Amino acid sequence: MDFLQTLNISATNKGVSTGVQWVKSKGEKLSSYSPVDGVLIGTVLGADKEAYDTVIEKAQEAFADWRLWPAPKRGEIVRLVGMELRKFKTELGTLVSYEMGKSLQEGMGEVQEMIDICDFAVGLSRQLHGSTMHSERPGHRMYDQYHPLGIVGIISAFNFPVAVWAWNSMLAWVCGDVTVWKPSEKTPLCAVACQQIIQSVFKENNVPEGVCGLISGGRSVGEWISADRRIPLISATGSTRMGKAVGAVVGERLGRSLLELGGNNSIIISSEADINIAITAAVFGAVGTAGQRCTTTRRLIIHEKIYNKFKERLVNAYSQLKIGNPLNEKMHVGPLIDKDAVTNYLNAVAKCKEEGGNFIVEPGVIKGKAFESGCYVKPCIAEAKNTFEIVQHETFAPILYIMKYKTIGEAIAMQNGVPQGLSSSIITNNLREAEQFLSNAGSDCGIANVNIGTSGAEIGGAFGGEKETGGGRESGSDAWKIYMRRQTNTINYTDKLPLAQGIKFDL
């Protein structure tokens, strides 16, 4: 395939890198099979402990130098990274689609997110600001400032194999940090491709070796990173179960965690909703990326007055979905990541039926020559109760649960009545309902939208959620502060030493 050859990864044993060169390793081999057609794309060499330590030691050395570069100069490197990503947008976006299974449009969109966060970070490099405060002591000046932390460990998930790394890395780099990346073992070639793009920029611009480390591998590599006291911040994206394990290990050593974990997102569809907007938001939110986004719409909470009408429209919309090879832009839904994901889908379907759920769009695994990878499933819809155990959990698959409500207060309580708190939405033309949903008595999620769906966050806003979603924030707004250490400074420019709070200490 041309895009593999252009990215120089059609056959590779690379997998561990200091950002300027590849590191020899005797670690486990990770074979990447495309869920699109079941074909082996390539094999990546994971890190052994010696290779891991080599990358970390290079990162430590690089930090001592990189933190001294002026922030705008670091921003210039990120600008050049963004320009290089533009050159390879088509090839990298196609690889994302082929290795992960999301639609080609979504693959291209993910690379565009990388480009956008580069642009955001370039501007940020001239705005790493602190505050000044008035001192209670005469002749004193107070202010706070932010300094780089050191090494940032990034553990990313398969569903966004490149964008989440970029969200973290570009901000960390302009803040003066260095990064080491442990990508998902399910999408290792996307990481190799990114590293090769980065290496070309770094070599040409004499960036210290170690600013951008890659450490491919399985669970053991994630455990090494989490427990490593040389890494002050761990940014981990994945399941709530994984996040709890990472958080416990990092917390034990009093490190910092930035956790982006599971979602169980809902759209409230008001009796005063624009039905056309609601249908589009619900269908894309539920079936985009084959239900494998942390912001995927899992639940529709529909007002009883329009429930039957909306259900009819929804079923009709699902009947028009095209399922198949995601490299074909006419397809709406591609495959799940692997056969384990298919098993989880089937188990969730069985559990829903066991609890009394009524499927109005039937589930199933799709068979046939065009689906021989065994990873294609039917997006399905079940009438269910919010209290069902299966509804309370996140299933990374295109299963949508629908339910009725009577009052806006009841709908908000249902929306909040799950352990997760990532993204939420209401579709309504009623200003009072919208404002109530956004109030401090409304949605308890990190993201709350009006008249758009639960997925499709822009990089300008901080991304993340509450409760079992982990509480982390990435990307825009002031999310950059997590990558830095805060320092309060007080300067006395007099020839006396007055003490705070009026304390007297006379000798």
N, C-alpha and C positions, 0 to 999 in steps of 0.2 A: 504494500500500500504506500502511495506516494507520501502521505503525511508522516508515516513512520520513518521513511528514509530521510525526509527533510529534517526531522527532529533528531535523526541519528540514533534511534533507539529500536530499530527493527530486530536487532539481536544484541543483547547487552548482559554483562555480568556486573555492571556498575550498581552501586547502591549506597556507598559510604563516601562522603566527600567533605572536604574542609572549605569548600566554596571556591577554591582555585584549582585544586587537583583531586583526583580520585584516590581513595585509600584502599590498600590491599586488605582483605579480610578472609577469614575462614568460617564465617558465620553461615547460618542456614540459607538455602536458596528459596526464593519466593517466586513461584510461577504465576503469571498473570494470564488468566483465561477470560476472553471477552464474553459477557453475558448475552451479547447480541447474537453470536453464532457459535459459541463454545470453542473457538479457535484459540490456541496458545499464542499470545502476542509476543511474549518474551519472558526472560528469567532475570531476576534481580538478586544480587548477592547481599545478604543482610550482614549486620555488624556482629563481630565477636567482641569480647570485652576489651581486647587490646586495641582494635580499631576504634571502638567507642571512646576509649580514653584518649586516643590520639586526637580525635575531633574535639573533645572537651578541652584538652590542653591547648590546642591551637586557638580555640575560642577564647580561653583566658588570656593568651598572649595578645590576640587581636584586640580584645576589649581595652587593654592598657593603652593602645595606640588610637583606636577608633573613637573613644570617648573624648579625645583631645581635638579631633577634627571639628571645626565650627559647624553648628547644626545646619546652616544653609549649604555648606559644602557636602554634608551627608545627604541633604535633600537633592543636590544635583546628581548624586549617584542614583538615587531612587528615580529621578526624572529620566535618566538614561535607561534604567531598567524598564520603565513604562514604555519608552520608545521601542525597545527591543521586543517587548511583548506585543506591541502593535504589528511588528513585522511578522510574527509567528502566530497571530491570533487565529487564523483559519486552521493551521495545522494543530495547534495546541487544543483548540476548541473541538476539533474532530477527534483527537485522542481522548479527551475527557468523555465525549459521547460514546466512543467505542469501548473504552476500558471500563467505564462506570455504568453505561447503559442509558443515560438520560438523552433526551432529544437533542438533535444537532443545534437547534436554536438555543436550548438551555446551555449546551456546552459552550457555544460562542458567547452567550450571556455571562457565563462564569468567568471567562477570560476578560470580558469587558469589565467585570467587577474588579479584577486585578489591576487593570489599567486605571480605573477610576480611583482606587485606593492609592495608587502611586501619585496621581494628580493631587489628591487630598493631602497626602503626606508631604509632598513638595511644599505646598502652602503652609502646612503646619510647622515645617522646619524653621520658619521665621516667626513663629508665634508661640513658642514654648515659654509661656509667661508665668510669672508669679504675682504676688500682691504686696502692696506696701501698707503698713499699719502705723498709726500714731502711737508712740510710746507714752507711758504715764510719767516717764522720767525726762526732765529737761536735758537737752543736748544729746538725745539718743534717737537713732533711726532703726525701725524694724521693717523687715520684709521677709517673704519666703521665696524660695527658689526650688527648682527641680533638677536633680542630677540623674544620670543613667544608673540603672540597677546592676547591670552585668550581663550574664547569659540568660536568655529567655528560652525555655524549652517548650516546643510546640508539638502537641500530639493531635493529629487531625484525623477526621473520619472519611470514609469512602464516598459519602454522598456529595460532598463538595471537595474534590481531591486537590484543588489548587487555590481556590478563592480564600478559604479560611486561613491557609498558610500566609497568603499575601496580606490579608487583613492584619495579622499579627506582625509579620516581618517588616513591612514597610513602615509601620508606626514605630516599632522597636528600633529600627535602624536610624531613623531621623532623631529619635530620642537618645541615641548614642549607645544603645545596647547591641549585642551580637546575638545570633539565634542558632539553635540546633533544632532540626525538624525530624520528628518520627512520623512519617506518613502512614496511612492505613496499609496493611499488608495486602488488602484487596485491590488497591490501585497504585502499586509502586512505580509504574512506568511514568505516570503523570508527574511524580516527584522527580524522577531522573531527568525528564524533559525540562522541567523548571530549573533544575540545578545547572543543566548545560547552558541554558539561556543566561542565567545569572553569572556563570563562570566567565563567559565571553566579555561581559560588561566589567566585571571586577578585575580581570587581567589587564584590560586596556586602560584602566584608570587607577592601577596600583592600590586597590583596596586591600587592606591587610588580610592575609590568609587566615581564615577562621571566623570571619564576620558572618558567614552563611554556611552552617554545617548541615549535612544530611546524614541521618543515621537510620537506614531502613532496617526492618526486622519485625519480629513478632512481639508477643506479650512481654518477654524478658527485657527487651530494649525499653519499652514503656516503664517497666519497673525500675530499671537502672536510672532513667531520667528522673522519675518521681522521687527517688530516694537520694539523689545526688545533691549534697550540700553545696556544691559549687554552682548550682543553678538556683538563683533566688526566686524566680517566677516560673511556674508551669501553667501554660495555657492549654487546656485539654477540651476537646470537642468529642462528644460521643454519647453513649447511653448513661442514664442516671446511675446504673449499677457501676459502670466504669468510673464515673465521676466521684462516687462515694469512696471507692478504693483509692483513687489518686489523691483526693482531698485529705483522706486520713493519713496517708504516708507523708504528704507534703506538710500537713499540719503538725505532725509529730516532730518534725525538724524545724517548726516555726517558719517555714517558707510561705510564699504567697501562691495562691491558686486563682486562676481565671477559668471558671468552669462554664461551658456552654453545653447543656445536657438536653434531656428529652423534652418534647412538647406534647400537648394534648389539646390542640387548638380548636376553637369553635367560632362559628359565625352565627350571630343572632339575626334572624330575618324578621323584621317588624311587619306588622299589618300595613304600615305606611312605607314599605320598602319599594324602591324601583326594582321590579321583578327582573328586568333584563340585566341590570347590574348584578343583582343577587345570583342569578343563574351562572353568569360568567365567572364571578368570584368563587362560587361554590365548586364548580366543575374544575376549573384550573387549580384551585387550591387543593382539591382532593386527589386529582389524578396526575398533576404535574410531577415529573421525576418519579413516576409510578408510585407516588405516595411515600417517597423516601427522603423528604425534607423534614428537618426539625420543625419547620413552620407549616407543614402540610395540614390542611383542614381535616380534622378527624370527626368533628361533630357539627351538625346543623341544628340549631335551636329555633324552631319556626312557630310563629304565632298561630294559634288554633284557627283563627278566621281564614287564613290563607293556606293552611297546611295541605289540604287535599289538592288545591289548584297548583301549589308550588311542587308538590310531590309528582304530579303528572308531568309538569314541565321538566323536572329534573330527570325523570326516567326517560323521557323523550330525548333529552340532551345526551344521556349516556348511550343511547342506542346509536348515536351518530359518531361515537368515538372510533378512531382508527388505531389499531394496535399492531405494532410490527417493528421492523428495523429502525432504530432511532436516527440513523444516518439519512433516512428518507424523510425529508421535511414535511411530507404530507401526513406522517404519522403523529398522533397525539400522545401515545403512550408506548414506552419501550419496556424492556425487561426489568425484573428485580436483579439485584447484584449477583446472587448465586442461588444454588438450590437450597441452602440452609434458610435463606430468606423466604423461599417458596414454602418450605415446611412451616415456618412461623406464621405465614399467611393462612395456611390450611388449618393450623391449630387454633388460630384466632377465630376463624369462621366456625369451626366446630364448637368452640366455647360459646360464641354468641348464640348459636342455635340451641345449645344446651341450656342457656339462661333464659330462653324464650324469645330471642330476636327473630324478626320476620324479614327475610331477604326479599326486597322488591326488585332488585337487580341482582341476578344470581352470580355467585362466585364460581371459580374454577380455574384449573390450569389449562392453558391453550396448547394443543398438540398439532403436529403437522410439520412438513419439511421446512417451512419458513421459521419454525419455532423450535428447532431441534436442540437448542441449548438447554431447553427445559426450564427456562427462567421467566417465561411469559405467563402472566395471570390476568384474569378478568377484573377490572375495577368493579366493585360491587357496593350496594347500598342496603343497609338493614335498618328497619324500624326497631328502636331499642330504648332502654331506659338509662338515664345518666348514672344510675346506681349500679348497673351491671358491673361485675368485676372486670370483664374484658374492656368495657368502655372506660374504666378508670385507668387503664394502662395504655401506653403507646405501642402500637404495632406498626412497624416500618413497612407498610404495604398500602395499596389503594383500597382500603375499607372505610366507608363513610357511614356513620351512625346518625340517624335523624330522629328528632323528638319534638313534642309540642310544648308550648308555654301559654299562659294566660296573661300575666302582667309583666312589665319590664323588670320589676324587682325580682320576680321568680326567674326570669331569664338570666339575669346577672348572677343570681345565686347558683343556677345550674352551670353557667360558664365558669364560675370560680370553684365549683364543687368537684375538683379533681386535684391530685397531688402536684401536677405540673403547672407552670405559669409563664409560658413563653409568649405566644402571640394570640391575639383575640380581635374580633371585628364585630361591628353592627352595621347592618344595611337598613337605613331609615331616612326618611325626609322630615322626620319630627325632630326639631331642634332640642326640645326638652329631653327626649330619649337619648339623643346623642351626647348631650352634656352630662346627663346622669351616668351614662356608660363611662365617660371619661373622668368623672369626679372621684374623690377619694373613697366614695362608697360604691364605686363602679368596678370595672375590670381590675383584677389583681395581677395582671400580667405585665411583663416588661415592655410589651408592645401592644397598643390598643388603637385600632383603626376605625374610621367611619367611612362607609361607602367605598371601601376597597376590601380585598380579601386578607387572609392571614399571612400569605407568602409574598415575596417580592420586596424585601426591605432594601432601602437605598443606603449607600455607604455614608451619607452625610449624617445620619442619625446613629446614636449608640444602639448596638444590637445585643440583646440578651434578655434573660427572664428571671423570675423569682421562684421561690419554693424549690421543688426538686429539679428545676431547670438550672439551678446552681448559683444564680445571683451575679454572674459575670457580665461584663460589657466590653464589646469589641467595636472596631471600626470608627465611626464618626463621633461628633460632639466632643466631649472631654474625656473619651475613653483612653486617650494617650496617657493619662496620669498614672494608670496602673503599671505602666512600663518604666516608671521613674520613682526615685525616692525623694520625699519632700524634706526640706530643711528650712528651719526658721533661723534667721540671722538678726542679731541686735548689735549695733555699732554705737559705741560711746565716743563722741568727738570732743569731749570736754577734758579738763584737768582734774575732775572730781569723779567719785564713784558712788553716786546715790543708788540705794538698793530698792528693789521693787517692793510694792505694798507698804512703802514708808518705813521699812525696818531700819533701826539704828544699830550700828555696830562700831562703837567708838573704841579705839585702842589708845 
